[in-house]
Amino acid sequence: MNDLHQMAHDARVAAWTLAASDITVRNAALLAMADELEARKAEIFAANKADLAKAEQDNLAAPLLGRLKFAEEKLAAVTAGLRALADLPDPIGQTTLSRELTEGLKLYRITCPIGVIGVIFESRPDALVQIASLALKSGNAVLLKGGREAMQTNRALCEALRAAADSSGLPADFAQLLESREDVAAMLKEDTLIDLIIPRGSNEFVRYIMDNSRIPVLGHADGVCHVYVDKAADLNMAVNIAVDSKTQNVAVCNAMETLLVHRGIAADYLPMLLPALQAKNVKLLGDDTVQSIIPCLPATEEDWHAEYLDFTLSIKVVNSLDDAIDHVNRYGSHHTDSIVTADESAAQAFMTRVDSAGVYHNVSTRFADGFVYGFGAEVGIATGKIHARGPMGLEGLTTYKYKLLGSGQLMAEMKNGTRRYTHVLLNEDCPL
């Protein structure tokens, strides 16, 4: 067996063990992970400094350097996340349906792990901890491929998580690190051992993965997020929401990339917004109407599709709520989009008709996050519609099986009429 095939095989064996493990053991492993990361922080920070030095030599953009950095603040965040995740209920073994089919024959639908998951993610080392911990809590094994810029940091983090799992009595191979493009190419061929691939990246990247594997793919594509400032908006609120959505952290998928403004308030609103964005050194691109109101560069058709991940914002003036909705559905990535308005009917129309995983009213797009939602963390934000959508936490990493408990019932009895279907809904957990 080649190396990747062996890794996938070992992950499958680990997944079987995790699926049958007790929640107290998995929670203890999560707490041990937090302790292990803290104990190894000097080693982890040294690895990260090496990655940062290499990235600076390679002229990595400043926002991406910010994502790559893993120091005290991010360590505190991921360890807090691990301990919070340990406090969440067990996502597997939950009864979601119970029904008597005929006398003495009971059907139960039970949540269970997916199995082995391959996750390809960007150069953000804290994502490795979040993904691996969610996998363990939900009873899954995971093959992890991070960005090459974070290679040394990812190694140090993964080694710590594996050591903590092993010390807690769980298989270290629940998490394994891939380090090359060749590994990814090989992983895509392991359709008998890997149950799901989750790629985080551009639409083109997700499409490439889908086109080159028979393994089911759950895409976490780019975030072309919008804020629409309606004619009935509180303009001060709209300024604050736009600034937060764009600048609180520009290098994340839930940052606003396009601002839509109703024509009826554009002349009042845009001059209010301008100094707040200038104070953050945001580069502005606008359509003809925006250019006539505030200083900015011309926006092109490509800008409406763009995920900048930096201090660049495109602005468009629209004639109506309908035009705003049409623009979002046409150009957006179905990630997260927000309307700012005091008109509840306009808010309802926007939130009903915008076809995105997250639709918000009077709030920053930056709230699109698994930890914020109370999911503990997230594997990513799914922009498709099958299985999981939006921030993908523990529930998104489970599927279900049906358990049927009988006492000798036969289909022949159902067919000849000696037994009949009752189909009575029950309110009880599966005993097995």
C-alpha positions, 0 to 999 in steps of 0.5 A: 500500500502507498503512504496515502492509502495506508493513511486512509486505511488507518483513518478508517480503523480509527473511525470505527473505534471513535464511532463506538467510543463513549462521549466521556472519553471523547470529551476527556480527549478534547480537554487533554488537547487543550492542555497539550497545546498549552504545554507545547506552546513554545514549540508551536509558536517557534514553528509558526515564527518559521512559517511567518518568516518564510511567508514574508520572504515569499511576499504573502499579502498582509491580511493573509499573514494575519491569518497565518499568525498563531500566537497567544491570542489564537492559542487562547481562542482554540483552547477555549473552543476545545473546552467549550466543545467538550461541554456540548451534548453528544451529537451521535447516538441521538434518536431523531425518530421513533415509531411502532411499525406493527405490534412489537416492532419499533423503528428508530432513526439514530445519528451516527458519524460520517466516517472518514473525512478529508478536509482541504483548508486555507493557511489558517492554523487555528482551522486545523484545531477546530476541524480536528476537534469537531471530527473527534467529538462527532466520532469521525476520523479526518485527513487534513491538508492545510496551506503550505504556508502553515506547514510547520505550524500545522505539524506541531498542532497535529502532533499535539492533538494526536498525542492528546488523543492517544493519552486519552485512549483514543486512536492517534490516527483519528487526525492525520496531516497531508503535506503535498499536492500529490497527497491530495491527488491520491486522497481523491482516489480513495473512494472506498476508504474516504466517505466525504471530501470538504474543500475550503476555497474558491469556486474553481478549486471546489469544482476541480475537486468535484471533477477529479473524485468519485468521493462525495464533495461538500463544497465550502466555496468563496464568500462574496458577501453583500450588505444592502442598505435599504431606503428605510435604513437607519443611516448611522446603523448602516455605516457601522454595519458596513464598516464592521462587515468590511473591515473587522477582519478583511481576510475571512469568507464572511467579510462584505465584498460588495455594498449595495445602496438604494438610490433614494438614500445614496446621496445622503448615505455614501458621504456619511460612510466615506470617512469611516472607510477612509479611516480604515484605508479601504480602497473603493470601487464604484459604479457611475452613480457612486463615482458621482457622489464620492471619490472612488475608482470605477468598478468593473463587471468582474468586481461584482464577482470578486472575493477580495479578502483585503481592504477593497470594497465595490459599491453599487447603487440599485433602484429598488429592493428587487434590484438588490435581491437580483444582484445578490442572487446573480453575483453572490456566492450564496454565503451570507448577505445582510439587509439594513432597513427599518421596513420589516416587509422589505427585510422579510422579502430580502430574507425569503428571496435571497438564496444564501446560507445566511440571510441577516437583518440589521447585523454585520455579515461577520456573525456567520461563524460556527462558534458564534452560532454556538456550534463550538466551532466549524469545519467551514461554511457550506454554500450548497444545499445538500446535507449541510448548509451554513456554518458546519458544526457537529450536526453537519458531521453526522448522518443517521442509520435506522435501527429496527427492533423486533421479536420475530415479526415476518413480512409474510405475516404483513402480506397475509394479513395476520399482522397489520401496520400501526405506524404509531409515533413514539416518544422514546430513545432507542434502547440499543 
